[in-house]
Amino acid sequence: MSKRMREAGGETARDLLLQGIKQYFVTSGAQALATQLKSIEKSGGEGKGLEGHDWDTVEFVLPGKTGTVSSTGEACALDCAHCGGHFLKHMYHPMDLSQALPPVKSWLISGGSDSDGQVVPPPPELLYRLRQQGPLNLHVGLLTDEMIDQISDYADVVSFDLIGSDETIRNVIGIDATADDYWRTYRALSEQVTTIPHIIVGLDGGTIKGEWVLLDRLRETPPKALVFLVLWPIRGTRFAQVSPPSLTQVFELFRVARRLLPTTKLHLGCMRPVGQYRAYLDLIAGAVGFDLLVQPTAPIRRLAKEAGLSIKYGDQCCSFFAPDLRGERAWEK
């Protein structure tokens, strides 16, 4: 539907998107989610502070042009309950990059952790070489001040997983650390380099615990962008048989996050369950006003297009799309 048609009918693209999402929920049997949509005011967002939010624009990202490298290969000392080294298996090993580099535009650098929860960085020589090809996103764990100083010399952006519950750290990560330790590392990083916090919803076996605490902390110093991930039970991990968090609870968390962080760009990141759950999750994010979705499913793509939203596309890791990152968006399509 064209902009003129929307204006003639008195409906915005957001109005039409919400109508389409509600219809999808109802026809697919997700009545509880359809009921929750009533808590979202048409076109007005979630209240004061969101009047200037661009409800009619969304970014869809397929991050195929960002290469991924694990500094430790498949090795990790922790065997975290939600990962078990699974995500490291699909990354380049540093030895794979000793010759020609693959044709990518940017790099996400992660790796296994040591027994203290610190992600072991690759050698500076490799970081320098990769940086010549494109911007670097370093995914890190707990860090010392010295390590933060070193990282800031190379990183264009840092991705950092925040955990808001001491119990979750014990149950999932299994290290002697606290939520305050993670918060201190995040704040120290933020003072030296653009740092994008990540929240894994339902990290503690599908139960939402410290996520609400993190929202309260982040609202005091809102980040430029915030990435939400959702627990994805992976075969072979200790959480293989758990269920992901309740969609109705995720809906409420996302809705409140949009209200508490009106100036923060909200991203729905790549790690989230597949299948119908993922389709519902994407529609929830679209309904509450998320700005960016990674690898969006067909229903949200179709409904956003039919509603007439302005859709932007990207082909790299979503952390590179933080507002004003290094003063340019050269890697965006």
One Martini backbone bead per residue (centre of mass of N, CA, C, O) as a GRO file, in nm:
protein
  333
    1MET     BB    1   0.096   0.036   0.023
    2SER     BB    2   0.075   0.354  -0.010
    3LYS     BB    3   0.111   0.651   0.137
    4ARG     BB    4  -0.149   0.777   0.022
    5MET     BB    5  -0.338   0.549   0.110
    6ARG     BB    6  -0.283   0.572   0.411
    7GLU     BB    7  -0.369   0.869   0.446
    8ALA     BB    8  -0.659   0.836   0.341
    9GLY     BB    9  -0.719   0.614   0.583
   10GLY     BB   10  -0.554   0.696   0.853
   11GLU     BB   11  -0.300   0.503   0.812
   12THR     BB   12  -0.027   0.347   0.910
   13ALA     BB   13   0.215   0.122   0.885
   14ARG     BB   14   0.185   0.028   1.175
   15ASP     BB   15  -0.112  -0.035   1.175
   16LEU     BB   16  -0.090  -0.254   0.951
   17LEU     BB   17   0.108  -0.436   1.096
   18LEU     BB   18  -0.067  -0.501   1.345
   19GLN     BB   19  -0.296  -0.627   1.187
   20GLY     BB   20  -0.129  -0.855   1.058
   21ILE     BB   21  -0.024  -0.983   1.320
   22LYS     BB   22  -0.294  -1.047   1.449
   23GLN     BB   23  -0.398  -1.231   1.226
   24TYR     BB   24  -0.173  -1.437   1.250
   25PHE     BB   25  -0.222  -1.520   1.541
   26VAL     BB   26  -0.514  -1.615   1.509
   27THR     BB   27  -0.483  -1.822   1.263
   28SER     BB   28  -0.240  -1.983   1.437
   29GLY     BB   29  -0.339  -1.990   1.761
   30ALA     BB   30  -0.219  -1.707   1.909
   31GLN     BB   31  -0.413  -1.560   2.129
   32ALA     BB   32  -0.226  -1.445   2.350
   33LEU     BB   33  -0.073  -1.255   2.156
   34ALA     BB   34  -0.316  -1.098   2.052
   35THR     BB   35  -0.389  -0.979   2.329
   36GLN     BB   36  -0.117  -0.823   2.377
   37LEU     BB   37  -0.154  -0.611   2.149
   38LYS     BB   38  -0.352  -0.422   2.313
   39SER     BB   39  -0.105  -0.278   2.476
   40ILE     BB   40  -0.063  -0.139   2.198
   41GLU     BB   41  -0.051   0.160   2.067
   42LYS     BB   42  -0.142   0.314   1.801
   43SER     BB   43   0.135   0.492   1.670
   44GLY     BB   44   0.239   0.571   1.990
   45GLY     BB   45   0.345   0.334   2.131
   46GLU     BB   46   0.455   0.348   2.495
   47GLY     BB   47   0.474   0.659   2.527
   48LYS     BB   48   0.672   0.853   2.665
   49GLY     BB   49   0.955   0.922   2.441
   50LEU     BB   50   0.826   0.784   2.150
   51GLU     BB   51   0.730   0.999   1.940
   52GLY     BB   52   1.016   0.989   1.759
   53HIS     BB   53   0.976   0.719   1.660
   54ASP     BB   54   1.041   0.497   1.387
   55TRP     BB   55   0.777   0.295   1.291
   56ASP     BB   56   0.829   0.287   0.950
   57THR     BB   57   1.110   0.140   1.018
   58VAL     BB   58   1.329  -0.130   0.896
   59GLU     BB   59   1.585  -0.377   0.958
   60PHE     BB   60   1.746  -0.618   0.745
   61VAL     BB   61   1.972  -0.895   0.826
   62LEU     BB   62   2.240  -1.057   0.632
   63PRO     BB   63   2.561  -1.171   0.762
   64GLY     BB   64   2.753  -1.287   0.513
   65LYS     BB   65   2.991  -1.041   0.519
   66THR     BB   66   3.075  -1.176   0.793
   67GLY     BB   67   3.335  -1.296   0.944
   68THR     BB   68   3.429  -1.588   1.145
   69VAL     BB   69   3.634  -1.615   1.449
   70SER     BB   70   3.822  -1.841   1.648
   71SER     BB   71   4.084  -1.819   1.872
   72THR     BB   72   4.035  -2.152   1.970
   73GLY     BB   73   3.840  -2.271   1.801
   74GLU     BB   74   3.676  -2.541   1.974
   75ALA     BB   75   3.790  -2.438   2.234
   76CYS     BB   76   3.671  -2.476   2.587
   77ALA     BB   77   3.668  -2.453   2.946
   78LEU     BB   78   3.340  -2.447   3.019
   79ASP     BB   79   3.078  -2.565   2.898
   80CYS     BB   80   2.821  -2.426   2.849
   81ALA     BB   81   2.485  -2.498   2.862
   82HIS     BB   82   2.405  -2.329   2.582
   83CYS     BB   83   2.670  -2.428   2.398
   84GLY     BB   84   2.928  -2.634   2.409
   85GLY     BB   85   3.086  -2.515   2.141
   86HIS     BB   86   2.897  -2.496   1.891
   87PHE     BB   87   2.958  -2.199   1.770
   88LEU     BB   88   3.267  -2.262   1.703
   89LYS     BB   89   3.244  -2.475   1.461
   90HIS     BB   90   3.163  -2.224   1.239
   91MET     BB   91   3.454  -2.117   1.257
   92TYR     BB   92   3.741  -1.984   1.214
   93HIS     BB   93   4.063  -2.060   1.226
   94PRO     BB   94   4.355  -1.899   1.241
   95MET     BB   95   4.495  -2.106   1.042
   96ASP     BB   96   4.293  -2.049   0.800
   97LEU     BB   97   4.433  -1.733   0.782
   98SER     BB   98   4.740  -1.756   0.671
   99GLN     BB   99   4.643  -1.672   0.404
  100ALA     BB  100   4.391  -1.614   0.240
  101LEU     BB  101   4.114  -1.420   0.247
  102PRO     BB  102   3.802  -1.390   0.258
  103PRO     BB  103   3.520  -1.226   0.094
  104VAL     BB  104   3.489  -0.979   0.316
  105LYS     BB  105   3.394  -0.680   0.517
  106SER     BB  106   3.405  -0.832   0.800
  107TRP     BB  107   3.457  -0.904   1.166
  108LEU     BB  108   3.401  -1.177   1.392
  109ILE     BB  109   3.547  -1.210   1.721
  110SER     BB  110   3.600  -1.501   1.900
  111GLY     BB  111   3.575  -1.761   2.162
  112GLY     BB  112   3.701  -1.927   2.399
  113SER     BB  113   3.725  -1.987   2.737
  114ASP     BB  114   3.843  -1.962   3.031
  115SER     BB  115   3.810  -2.033   3.373
  116ASP     BB  116   3.730  -1.701   3.408
  117GLY     BB  117   3.567  -1.594   3.138
  118GLN     BB  118   3.793  -1.541   2.922
  119VAL     BB  119   3.848  -1.441   2.610
  120VAL     BB  120   4.067  -1.547   2.383
  121PRO     BB  121   4.276  -1.378   2.196
  122PRO     BB  122   4.417  -1.309   1.925
  123PRO     BB  123   4.672  -1.220   1.765
  124PRO     BB  124   4.771  -0.908   1.670
  125GLU     BB  125   4.847  -0.982   1.378
  126LEU     BB  126   4.563  -1.074   1.295
  127LEU     BB  127   4.404  -0.823   1.366
  128TYR     BB  128   4.554  -0.638   1.172
  129ARG     BB  129   4.487  -0.793   0.913
  130LEU     BB  130   4.177  -0.781   0.934
  131ARG     BB  131   4.159  -0.465   0.955
  132GLN     BB  132   4.243  -0.419   0.652
  133GLN     BB  133   3.960  -0.531   0.541
  134GLY     BB  134   3.791  -0.456   0.813
  135PRO     BB  135   3.588  -0.437   1.054
  136LEU     BB  136   3.572  -0.500   1.414
  137ASN     BB  137   3.417  -0.760   1.616
  138LEU     BB  138   3.435  -0.813   1.964
  139HIS     BB  139   3.380  -1.109   2.146
  140VAL     BB  140   3.347  -1.096   2.497
  141GLY     BB  141   3.437  -1.120   2.825
  142LEU     BB  142   3.593  -1.110   3.082
  143LEU     BB  143   3.808  -0.828   3.195
  144THR     BB  144   4.083  -0.661   3.205
  145ASP     BB  145   4.224  -0.358   3.181
  146GLU     BB  146   4.448  -0.447   2.988
  147MET     BB  147   4.264  -0.585   2.778
  148ILE     BB  148   4.099  -0.335   2.708
  149ASP     BB  149   4.330  -0.169   2.594
  150GLN     BB  150   4.395  -0.365   2.361
  151ILE     BB  151   4.117  -0.377   2.220
  152SER     BB  152   4.087  -0.065   2.154
  153ASP     BB  153   4.306  -0.078   1.916
  154TYR     BB  154   4.102  -0.268   1.714
  155ALA     BB  155   3.813  -0.205   1.778
  156ASP     BB  156   3.504  -0.091   1.656
  157VAL     BB  157   3.350  -0.321   1.819
  158VAL     BB  158   3.164  -0.455   2.104
  159SER     BB  159   3.053  -0.768   2.226
  160PHE     BB  160   2.834  -0.807   2.523
  161ASP     BB  161   2.742  -1.034   2.771
  162LEU     BB  162   2.482  -0.996   2.979
  163ILE     BB  163   2.436  -1.069   3.337
  164GLY     BB  164   2.176  -1.045   3.609
  165SER     BB  165   2.258  -1.334   3.754
  166ASP     BB  166   2.421  -1.530   3.974
  167GLU     BB  167   2.272  -1.797   3.926
  168THR     BB  168   2.316  -1.809   3.620
  169ILE     BB  169   2.621  -1.824   3.627
  170ARG     BB  170   2.634  -2.093   3.777
  171ASN     BB  171   2.441  -2.268   3.590
  172VAL     BB  172   2.587  -2.192   3.302
  173ILE     BB  173   2.899  -2.110   3.337
  174GLY     BB  174   3.061  -2.192   3.615
  175ILE     BB  175   3.162  -1.934   3.778
  176ASP     BB  176   3.336  -1.703   3.998
  177ALA     BB  177   3.080  -1.483   3.953
  178THR     BB  178   2.910  -1.176   3.889
  179ALA     BB  179   2.698  -0.939   3.777
  180ASP     BB  180   2.893  -0.708   3.854
  181ASP     BB  181   3.131  -0.803   3.683
  182TYR     BB  182   2.990  -0.765   3.410
  183TRP     BB  183   2.922  -0.467   3.446
  184ARG     BB  184   3.211  -0.358   3.479
  185THR     BB  185   3.314  -0.447   3.204
  186TYR     BB  186   3.111  -0.292   3.036
  187ARG     BB  187   3.179  -0.005   3.138
  188ALA     BB  188   3.481  -0.009   3.067
  189LEU     BB  189   3.444  -0.051   2.766
  190SER     BB  190   3.256   0.200   2.706
  191GLU     BB  191   3.496   0.412   2.762
  192GLN     BB  192   3.673   0.302   2.486
  193VAL     BB  193   3.432   0.151   2.328
  194THR     BB  194   3.203   0.041   2.131
  195THR     BB  195   2.929  -0.110   2.317
  196ILE     BB  196   2.723  -0.405   2.278
  197PRO     BB  197   2.473  -0.524   2.436
  198HIS     BB  198   2.377  -0.857   2.546
  199ILE     BB  199   2.065  -1.047   2.569
  200ILE     BB  200   1.973  -1.360   2.703
  201VAL     BB  201   1.676  -1.496   2.684
  202GLY     BB  202   1.654  -1.757   2.906
  203LEU     BB  203   1.940  -1.867   2.992
  204ASP     BB  204   1.811  -2.022   3.251
  205GLY     BB  205   1.656  -2.269   3.107
  206GLY     BB  206   1.411  -2.049   3.013
  207THR     BB  207   1.445  -1.844   3.245
  208ILE     BB  208   1.350  -1.538   3.372
  209LYS     BB  209   1.563  -1.315   3.562
  210GLY     BB  210   1.803  -1.076   3.503
  211GLU     BB  211   1.673  -0.902   3.271
  212TRP     BB  212   1.530  -0.680   3.438
  213VAL     BB  213   1.782  -0.566   3.571
  214LEU     BB  214   1.921  -0.473   3.309
  215LEU     BB  215   1.715  -0.262   3.224
  216ASP     BB  216   1.754  -0.080   3.471
  217ARG     BB  217   2.056  -0.024   3.419
  218LEU     BB  218   2.042   0.081   3.120
  219ARG     BB  219   1.856   0.334   3.166
  220GLU     BB  220   2.081   0.514   3.298
  221THR     BB  221   2.279   0.423   3.032
  222PRO     BB  222   2.207   0.430   2.728
  223PRO     BB  223   2.254   0.262   2.458
  224LYS     BB  224   2.274   0.265   2.121
  225ALA     BB  225   2.259  -0.054   2.148
  226LEU     BB  226   2.049  -0.362   2.161
  227VAL     BB  227   2.084  -0.714   2.199
  228PHE     BB  228   1.863  -0.978   2.137
  229LEU     BB  229   1.846  -1.297   2.267
  230VAL     BB  230   1.752  -1.655   2.249
  231LEU     BB  231   1.713  -1.941   2.374
  232TRP     BB  232   1.877  -2.232   2.216
  233PRO     BB  233   1.825  -2.552   2.203
  234ILE     BB  234   2.107  -2.767   2.185
  235ARG     BB  235   2.244  -3.025   2.065
  236GLY     BB  236   2.467  -3.147   2.323
  237THR     BB  237   2.364  -2.986   2.548
  238ARG     BB  238   2.241  -2.922   2.868
  239PHE     BB  239   1.985  -2.763   2.707
  240ALA     BB  240   1.842  -2.953   2.496
  241GLN     BB  241   1.553  -3.011   2.678
  242VAL     BB  242   1.465  -2.737   2.690
  243SER     BB  243   1.274  -2.453   2.699
  244PRO     BB  244   1.195  -2.180   2.584
  245PRO     BB  245   1.072  -1.901   2.645
  246SER     BB  246   0.799  -1.747   2.690
  247LEU     BB  247   0.634  -1.551   2.468
  248THR     BB  248   0.478  -1.370   2.667
  249GLN     BB  249   0.733  -1.284   2.827
  250VAL     BB  250   0.889  -1.168   2.591
  251PHE     BB  251   0.689  -0.957   2.510
  252GLU     BB  252   0.708  -0.792   2.775
  253LEU     BB  253   1.009  -0.736   2.766
  254PHE     BB  254   1.012  -0.587   2.492
  255ARG     BB  255   0.806  -0.368   2.561
  256VAL     BB  256   0.968  -0.243   2.798
  257ALA     BB  257   1.230  -0.187   2.650
  258ARG     BB  258   1.110   0.025   2.457
  259ARG     BB  259   1.019   0.220   2.688
  260LEU     BB  260   1.299   0.249   2.855
  261LEU     BB  261   1.456   0.269   2.546
  262PRO     BB  262   1.390   0.510   2.322
  263THR     BB  263   1.707   0.566   2.203
  264THR     BB  264   1.744   0.269   2.148
  265LYS     BB  265   1.863   0.025   1.945
  266LEU     BB  266   1.678  -0.258   1.855
  267HIS     BB  267   1.785  -0.600   1.847
  268LEU     BB  268   1.746  -0.910   1.669
  269GLY     BB  269   1.933  -1.168   1.681
  270CYS     BB  270   2.062  -1.474   1.569
  271MET     BB  271   2.013  -1.611   1.850
  272ARG     BB  272   1.745  -1.833   1.787
  273PRO     BB  273   1.493  -2.006   1.742
  274VAL     BB  274   1.318  -2.214   1.546
  275GLY     BB  275   1.047  -2.192   1.361
  276GLN     BB  276   0.755  -2.084   1.494
  277TYR     BB  277   0.887  -1.931   1.722
  278ARG     BB  278   1.048  -1.737   1.542
  279ALA     BB  279   0.811  -1.607   1.400
  280TYR     BB  280   0.683  -1.488   1.653
  281LEU     BB  281   0.927  -1.328   1.753
  282ASP     BB  282   0.944  -1.135   1.510
  283LEU     BB  283   0.657  -1.014   1.548
  284ILE     BB  284   0.704  -0.897   1.825
  285ALA     BB  285   0.931  -0.707   1.748
  286GLY     BB  286   0.762  -0.550   1.538
  287ALA     BB  287   0.532  -0.454   1.731
  288VAL     BB  288   0.724  -0.291   1.950
  289GLY     BB  289   0.980  -0.157   1.775
  290PHE     BB  290   1.203  -0.276   1.635
  291ASP     BB  291   1.483  -0.194   1.421
  292LEU     BB  292   1.622  -0.496   1.409
  293LEU     BB  293   1.667  -0.794   1.201
  294VAL     BB  294   1.797  -1.114   1.197
  295GLN     BB  295   1.699  -1.326   0.988
  296PRO     BB  296   1.415  -1.303   0.883
  297THR     BB  297   1.114  -1.413   0.854
  298ALA     BB  298   0.856  -1.436   0.637
  299PRO     BB  299   0.621  -1.291   0.787
  300ILE     BB  300   0.766  -1.016   0.848
  301ARG     BB  301   0.843  -0.950   0.562
  302ARG     BB  302   0.560  -0.945   0.441
  303LEU     BB  303   0.415  -0.746   0.640
  304ALA     BB  304   0.606  -0.506   0.602
  305LYS     BB  305   0.553  -0.473   0.301
  306GLU     BB  306   0.238  -0.451   0.305
  307ALA     BB  307   0.243  -0.194   0.507
  308GLY     BB  308   0.490   0.007   0.403
  309LEU     BB  309   0.758  -0.017   0.502
  310SER     BB  310   1.074   0.090   0.554
  311ILE     BB  311   1.338  -0.099   0.405
  312LYS     BB  312   1.642  -0.212   0.525
  313TYR     BB  313   1.968  -0.338   0.424
  314GLY     BB  314   2.197  -0.595   0.540
  315ASP     BB  315   2.537  -0.792   0.539
  316GLN     BB  316   2.601  -0.770   0.855
  317CYS     BB  317   2.668  -0.745   1.156
  318CYS     BB  318   2.460  -0.579   1.381
  319SER     BB  319   2.682  -0.416   1.544
  320PHE     BB  320   2.752  -0.226   1.288
  321PHE     BB  321   2.448  -0.071   1.334
  322ALA     BB  322   2.525   0.140   1.508
  323PRO     BB  323   2.500   0.451   1.587
  324ASP     BB  324   2.770   0.629   1.480
  325LEU     BB  325   2.989   0.433   1.396
  326ARG     BB  326   3.271   0.598   1.349
  327GLY     BB  327   3.091   0.814   1.171
  328GLU     BB  328   2.989   0.558   0.995
  329ARG     BB  329   2.829   0.344   0.708
  330ALA     BB  330   3.014   0.182   0.492
  331TRP     BB  331   2.885  -0.127   0.539
  332GLU     BB  332   2.625  -0.033   0.418
  333LYS     BB  333   2.386  -0.064   0.166
   0.00000   0.00000   0.00000
